[in-house]
């Protein structure tokens, strides 16, 4: 979907993704020292708001103006002191205004070329010691998992993301499938999870 399509989807319900952060984001980030974070394709901001609660300074980016507006509203409701910088922009071309300690891409489901552009922009935003975390609906999810997009062209593996990083000064620390329980589904969703870091 383009930005207008996502605008319509976000208008159609109160919160598409809920308030709680993604379980893999919470697990992978919980032990990191807070610093500057970039949440690309942030949607309604559930992960950005959780990061802000953990004392991260967050820039949250999405190409849906409706999503960003809802994120601001959610932030005002959930945080005592709003602090997130919200930006309407495309994750495939957004350039961070300053280096970050964490770059997050969570369920940004795009064809390979666009995904590679977004991943590499996120990776280049990292300062020395910074961490890149990518979470996505995995390729096998279509036939063996639950939920998620039904178009194979926008599904991918952690290995695909590792390939996107070729030639960049990052070390892949984790590239795996992760099984995520889905309420009401007979089997878990199959997510792709990649964590990489730039040398300190």
N, C-alpha and C positions, 0 to 999 in steps of 0.2 A: 504494500500500500504506500501511496505517497502521503505527504503531510496532511492534505485535506481529508484523505481517508482515515488517517489516525485521529484527526480532529473529531470526525463524526463518531468514531468508536469511543473516544474519551467522553464525548458529550452524552452518550447513550446510557451511561451508568455512573453511579456515585464514585466508586473507585474500582477500576478494572483489576488491579493487582493487589488491593488491600494495603494495609499500613505496615505490616511486619516486613523486615528485610528478607531478602533471599537467604535461605539457610546456608548456601555455600559462601556467600559474601560474609555473613556473620562468622562462619567457621574460619575462613582464611584470613580475615582482617583483624579478628579479636585480639591477637597478640602483637600486632604491629604498633609501633609508637605513632601516635597521631601527628599529622602534619598537614600538608596541602593535598587535597584529593580532587580528582576530576572524574565525574560520573557522566559518561557519554551515553546518549540514548536513555536518559534517566526516567522517562515516562512521568508518572505522577509523583515521583520523588521518594518512594519508600526507602530505597537504599541511601540516598543522599541525607534524608532526615535521620536515619539510624547513625550514619557516619558523624553527622553534626552532634548527635547526642554523646558520641564517644570522643568529642573534642577535636574532630577533624575540621579543617577549614575547607569548605566544599564549594566547587563550581559545578553546577548541574546543568547539562545541556540536552535539549531535545528539539527536533524539528517541528514538533506539534506545539503550536502556541496554546492550544487548549490544555495539553498536558502540563506545560510550564505554569499556566495560570492555576491549575488545580494543585500543582506542587506548592506554589506559594501559599495557597489557602490551607493546605494540609500542614505546612510548616508553621503558619500562624496559630493553628489549632494545637499542634503537638509539642512545639518548643516554646519555652518561656521567653527566650530571646532569639528572634529570627536572625540568622547569620549566613544563610546560603546565598551564593550569587547565582541567579537563574538566568540562563541564556537560551534564546531561541536560535538554533543553528543546526546544521547538518553534521552528524558525527563523522561522515566520510571526508569532510574538508575543514572541520573546526581546528584551529590552532590555539593551544592553551596560551594565555598571556604570560605565564611564568612557569618554570619547571615545577613538577608535582612529585610528591612522595608515593602517591597511589593513583593509578589510572584504572578505571573500571568500565568494562563493557559487559552488560548483563542482558542476555536474550536479544541482541541485535542480530536479527536474522535477515541476511542479505545475500545476494548472489556473490560468487567468489571474488570478482574484481572489486566490488564495492566494499565487501567485508575486509579485504586486504588493505584497502585505503584507510578504513577506519582503524584497523588494528595497528597499522604503521604510524598513523597520526598519534594514536594513544601512546605507543611505545616511545616515540620521539619526544613526548612531553615529559618523560621521566627524568628526574635529577639522578645523579649517582646514588646508588642504594635504593632507588625507587622500585616499586612493585607494580607489575601489570597483572590484572586479574580479568580473565574472560570466562564467562559462563554462557552456555547456549543450549538450545534444543539440539541434541545430537542426531547424526544421520540415521542411526538405527531406531530412533524414537518413532519414526513414521510407521514402521512395520512391527516393532517389538515393544514399544513403549506406550505412553498415554498422553493425549493432548498435544498441544503445540501446532505449528504450521503443518499443513498437509501438502506442501510443495517441496519435493526433494532438492530443488535448486537453492533453497535458502537454509538447508540443514547442513551441518558440517561436524567434523571431529576435532578433538584437541590437536591431533596431528596436523590437520589442515591449518590451524592457527599457528602452530609451531613453524610450519612452512612459510606462513605470511611474514614471519620475523626474520627470515633469512637475510644475512648481511648486516643486521643491526647488532649492536653491542649488548645483547641480552642473553642471560642464561635461563633456559627453561628448567624450572624447579619441579614442575608437576604438569603432566599432560595425560588426562585420564577420563574415563567415563564415570559418572556418578549417578546412582539410582535415587530418585526423589519420589517419595510416596505422594500419591494424588488422591484426595478425598473422593470416594465413590468409584474409583477406577479399579479394575481387577488386577492391574499390574502397575509398577512404578514408571514414571517418566525416566527417560535416559538422557541425561545431560552431558555435554562436553565441558570439561573444566581445564583451564590452563592457567598456571601461575608462572610468571617469569620475572626476573629482576635485572636491573642494570648494575654493573660492578660499582662498588663504593669508591 
